[in-house]
Amino acid sequence: MASIRETIRQTHQTLDQSGIPDARLEAEVMVMTVMRMTRQNIFSEQESEVAAHQAQELAGVVAQRLERVPLAYILGYREFYGINVAVTPDVLIPRPETEGIVEHTLFMALMGMETRELTIADVGTGSGAIAVNLAIHLPAARIYAVDISEPALDVAAYNIRAHAVADRVRLGHGDLLEPLPEPVDVIVANLPYIPTARIPTLQPEVRQEPPTALDGGPDGLDLVRRLLAQAPAKLNAPGIILLELDPEQFPAAEATARQHFPNAEITAEQDLTRRDRIMVVNRGPGFDE
Ligand SMILES: C[S@@+](CC[C@H](N)C(=O)[O-])C[C@H]1O[C@@H](n2cnc3c(N)ncnc32)[C@H](O)[C@@H]1O
């Protein structure tokens, strides 16, 4: 039997030799998981032995990872904006850059867009990562979480229940804004925005995520364009849209937004690498568009 330290070292080496990115970090997370220990404990107890059944469980995790199954799918969850979100291969694994949507929406809501109860639509909710976080941090808001994929909505439903926000998050099945029963104050969306031709060039892990969560059509903007076309009838005034995009897509997306919201203020928020990541369309009160 090997110690925790030696097991992490060997796991790191195996992953690294197979070209798995962030191999050391993943090795630590795998060992933490099979040992049912916190990060702090695997270091403070690094000379403890890994039991045979734990080593066997670890071997199973490593084998799947060498098949390039994303670690979040193997573990069944991903941390997002401070909470654990359950994920399955039916949903996109929430990405760190998407935390920006939550952060900016909270900032705008808490800046007091209105004192009344806000209504928010999270379009293309997937795991429900954005909707659940908004519900946790905005206890007076009512949230619609919409997706075209029924299996994704099952995962979202699980996360909504697990985080005890089911009383304020309503699920909707259908195309973009169509399932909304009323216009809302805020529309947030991380829609598929990868151009179709780029999909085969993505890392093998990403290609295991659902195609309906990735493929945005020839220039990646098919869904964004359709959402912006539907939005004038589904967004209150004042109202705000926040859309996650690829930095290169901003000029085209802004031109489309301008077409549908000629009087809106349109700005870009940057991600941690200081690249434009979120397009914010701010429709003021009483604009006649
Ligand atoms: C990039 S994923 C985002 C998932 C989640 N919001 C997140 O940020 O982790 C895009 C989601 O949009 C959904 N979707 C794709 N086409 C759609 C459509 N026409 N109407 C509603 N949702 C759609 C996909 O099923 C997928 O769950």
PDBQT file of the ligand as one rigid body, heavy atoms in Angstrom, charges set to zero:
ROOT
HETATM    1  C1  LIG A 301     -23.188  26.918 -23.588  1.00  0.00    +0.000 C 
HETATM    2  S1  LIG A 301     -24.479  25.979 -22.781  1.00  0.00    +0.000 S 
HETATM    3  C2  LIG A 301     -24.687  26.942 -21.308  1.00  0.00    +0.000 C 
HETATM    4  C3  LIG A 301     -25.188  26.182 -20.113  1.00  0.00    +0.000 C 
HETATM    5  C4  LIG A 301     -25.191  27.006 -18.820  1.00  0.00    +0.000 C 
HETATM    6  N1  LIG A 301     -26.027  28.181 -18.939  1.00  0.00    +0.000 N 
HETATM    7  C5  LIG A 301     -23.786  27.395 -18.435  1.00  0.00    +0.000 C 
HETATM    8  O1  LIG A 301     -23.429  28.574 -18.644  1.00  0.00    +0.000 OA
HETATM    9  O2  LIG A 301     -23.026  26.564 -17.934  1.00  0.00    +0.000 OA
HETATM   10  C6  LIG A 301     -25.841  26.416 -23.800  1.00  0.00    +0.000 C 
HETATM   11  C7  LIG A 301     -27.194  25.828 -23.433  1.00  0.00    +0.000 C 
HETATM   12  O3  LIG A 301     -28.166  26.343 -24.375  1.00  0.00    +0.000 OA
HETATM   13  C8  LIG A 301     -29.077  25.327 -24.682  1.00  0.00    +0.000 C 
HETATM   14  N2  LIG A 301     -29.723  25.633 -25.976  1.00  0.00    +0.000 N 
HETATM   15  C9  LIG A 301     -29.251  25.399 -27.226  1.00  0.00    +0.000 A 
HETATM   16  N3  LIG A 301     -30.142  25.839 -28.154  1.00  0.00    +0.000 NA
HETATM   17  C10 LIG A 301     -31.187  26.378 -27.467  1.00  0.00    +0.000 A 
HETATM   18  C11 LIG A 301     -32.411  26.980 -27.860  1.00  0.00    +0.000 A 
HETATM   19  N4  LIG A 301     -32.735  27.148 -29.149  1.00  0.00    +0.000 N 
HETATM   20  N5  LIG A 301     -33.272  27.390 -26.906  1.00  0.00    +0.000 NA
HETATM   21  C12 LIG A 301     -32.963  27.226 -25.578  1.00  0.00    +0.000 A 
HETATM   22  N6  LIG A 301     -31.811  26.662 -25.148  1.00  0.00    +0.000 NA
HETATM   23  C13 LIG A 301     -30.927  26.243 -26.080  1.00  0.00    +0.000 A 
HETATM   24  C14 LIG A 301     -28.250  24.058 -24.685  1.00  0.00    +0.000 C 
HETATM   25  O4  LIG A 301     -29.067  22.900 -24.514  1.00  0.00    +0.000 OA
HETATM   26  C15 LIG A 301     -27.300  24.320 -23.510  1.00  0.00    +0.000 C 
HETATM   27  O5  LIG A 301     -27.816  23.820 -22.306  1.00  0.00    +0.000 OA
ENDROOT
TORSDOF 0
